[in-house]
Amino acid sequence: VHTVIVRGLGGDDAFEARFNGWEARLREALVGRLGMSPEQVHSAAEPNTNTSLTAIGELFTGLAGRVTENDTLLLILIGHGSFQRSDAKLNL
């Protein structure tokens, strides 16, 4: 099992802190409580930095050589989004 956490923009300091906290607690739960190896929990950005589309692409490119067809990949999105008609987006 591999978990990828993508944390979007908070938009202001309060949401940035909240999203960083959610990611940290999620990582702690995955590794501490569920026993996943830290090498199985991936983030597209360092704590307290913004996630870029380039960073997400690089993360998945790196995972392509490590994840097999028998692995499970859990993708978790944290952040604000927008929605217009049938077009939904996560703000990065």
Secondary structure, DSSP 8 states (H G I E B T S, - for coil): -EEEEEE---SSHHHHHHHHHHHHHHHHIIIIIT---GGGEEESS-TTS---HHHHHHHHHHHHTT--TTS-EEEEEES-EEEETTEEEE--
